[in-house]
Amino acid sequence: MLSPDDVRTLFHEFGHGLHGLLSQVGYQRLSGTRVLRDFVELPSQLFEHWGQEPEVLRRHARHWQTGEPLPEALLTKLEAARKFGQGYDTVRYVASAVLDLAAHESTQPVDDLDAFEQALMAERGLPDEAGLAHRLPHFQHLFAGDGYAAGYYVYLWAEVLEADAWNAFGEAGGAFDPVVAERLRREIYSRGDSVEPGAAFRAFRGRDALIEPMLRDRGLLD
């Protein structure tokens, strides 16, 4: 049995897998997830949307004993739960991303971590009530390798990209529109790092990404 978080993780990681499987580039070093860090989460986070799509959930989200599909009322509750508290979560995420960038911008040793964090929160106008999702002593993304050092922001930036990309399906009439799906495969999933990320997104969407779809998807914009 899978929880909603398990389903999200499954679709997320499968999106990374598709990024590799669908690559059509001449060099392995440029294939799949071997792209700029602020583009690598687009294919995976975009694929999460299909895991939340009611039509998909009706197919696979069934009772383990009876085989009955997920009730419509529960589908509605899942969507409401997904958007609950997103204002708070967004501010906490932004605070951690800002902290990450500030720590890497600093040219002087930071002796008092608490004072550094508090001064940054005040300087950037971040509310004390939000706090930090990650404090510097245990901010693993900063120290687990060079992949996400000064790059914690990429998850939220990927949300901007994938929410706008997902809108392309809505504009075309549905999550399984074959024309949009083929364009997505050709311009995003197959390109690897053979095309500059901004150019790849514009080739798919016809323009740069807008922030409004992400805010709307988080329930922060009507």
N, C-alpha and C positions, 0 to 999 in steps of 0.2 A: 504494500500500500504506500502511496506517495502523498506527502503533504503538498499544499500549494507552493511552498518554498522549494520542495524537491522538484516539482514540475518546472518551475521557473529555472532552476539550476540545470535541469536536463536539457531544456530548449536552449538555454544560454550556451552551454558547452557544445551542443550539437551545431549551433551557429558557428562557433570557432572551427568545428570539424568541417562544415561545409565550405568555409573560407579556404581551407586547404584542399579539399576534394575537388572543388570547382575551379581551382587556379589554372590558368592557361598562359603561363609565362615561360620564357626560355631558360631561366636560371632558377635553381632551387632556392638560392639565397634571397630571391625576390618573391617567393611564392607564399600563398596563404597568409598566416598571421605575421609574417616578417615584413611588417609595414611600420610606418611611423607610429609611435606610441599613442598619439592622440587620434588615431584612426582605427586602431586594432580592435576596439570594443564595439564599433559600429555593427559589423555583421552578427556578432553574438547577441548584443542587446536588442537589435532589430528582430532577431528570430524569437525572442521571448514573447513578442506580441502574438504569435500564433499559439503559444501555450496559454494565452489568456482569451483567445478568440472563442466566443460561445459555440460556434459551429464545431470547432476542434474539441472543445470540452465535452460536447454532447456525444462525440464519437468515442472518446477514450476514458472519460471520467465516469466510471460506472461502479455501482456497489459491488464489493468483492464477493458477496454471496448470491445476491439476486440478479446481478447484471443490469439493474435499473440505471438509466442515465441520471446525471446530476439534476435535481429539480431546478426549475427556472428561478424559483425564489432564492435558492442558494447561489445560483449564478449571479443574481443581482447583489446579494450580500458580499460575495467575493470581490466584485468590482468596487463596491463601497468601501470595503476593508482595505483594498489596494490604495485608495486615495486618502484614507484617513491619516491625519497628522502629517501630511506632506509639507505643509508650510514649515513646521518645526524641523522635519528631517532635512529639508532643503537648506535652511539656515545653518544647521549643524554641519552638513556636508561642505557648504561654502566656507565655513569657518576653518575646517580642517584643511581644505585646499589652500586657503590663504596662508595658514600657518606653515604648510609645506613650502610654499613659494618664498615666504619671508625668511624661513630658516636657511634656505639655499641662497638667498640674496645677501644675507648678512656677511659683512667682511670682517666682523670682530667675533671673538669667542663669546659664546653665551654661557655665562657662569650661573645665572639664576633662571632656571627654566620657567618657574611659575611667574616671575616678574615679566619675562619676555612674552609669555602667552597673554597675560593680563594687559600689558601695554599694547600689544597688537590688537586685541579685541576692542579696546577703547579707541585706538587710532582709526580702525576701520569701521567703527560704528556698529559692531556686532553685539547684540544684546547679551547680557550676562546670563539671562534665563536659558538661552539656547545651549550654552556650554560648548564643549568640544567633544566630538565623537572620538577623537584620538588625541591623547596628550603626547607630548614629545618623547617621554621615556619609553612608551610602548607603541609608537607609531611605526608598525612593522613595514609598511609600504616604503618608508623613507630609507630603511636600512637593510632590507632583504635582498638588495641588489640595485643595479643602476636602472632597472626598467621603469620604476615609478618614482624615483627620486626627482623632486620638483615636477612631478607629473601626476599627482593624485587627482588633479582636476579632470583627467581624461574621461572618467566615468560619467560625469555630469555633461561634459562636452559631447560625449557619445550619445547621451540622451537627446541633446538638441538635434544631432544628425539623424538618429534613428526615428525620433518622433515625426520629424518632417518627412523622412523616407516612407514611414508607415502611412502617412497621410496620402501619399501617391496612390496607394491601394484604395483608400476610401474614396478619393476623387474619381477613381476609375470604376467604382461600383462594388468592390468587395475584396476580401483578403486573398482570394484565389484568382485574381485577374491574370490571365496568362501573358498578356502583352507587358504589363508592368513587371511581372515576375521574370520574364525573359530579359527585360532591360536591366533589372537589378542583377541578375546573374552575369550579364555581359559587362556592365559598367562598374560593378562593385566587387562581387564575389570572385570573378575570374581574373581581375587585374593584378592582385597582389600589390607589390610595390613598384610595378612597372609604369604606373601613372601617378603623378602628384595627387595626393588625396583630395584637395579642393577641386581639381579638374575632374577627377573621377566622380565626385558627388554632383558637380554641375552637369556632367554628361548624363547622369541618371535623372536628376531632378529638373534640369534646365535653368538652374539659378543656384545661388548660395542658400544655405540653410537659414530658416527663420526660427526664432526662439519661441514664438507663440504656440506651436504644436506641443512642445515639451511642457510649457506651463499649463496648457489645457489638459494634457495627459496626466499631469500630477494633480489636477483639480484646482489649480491656482488661478485659472482664467476661465470665464464662462464661454 
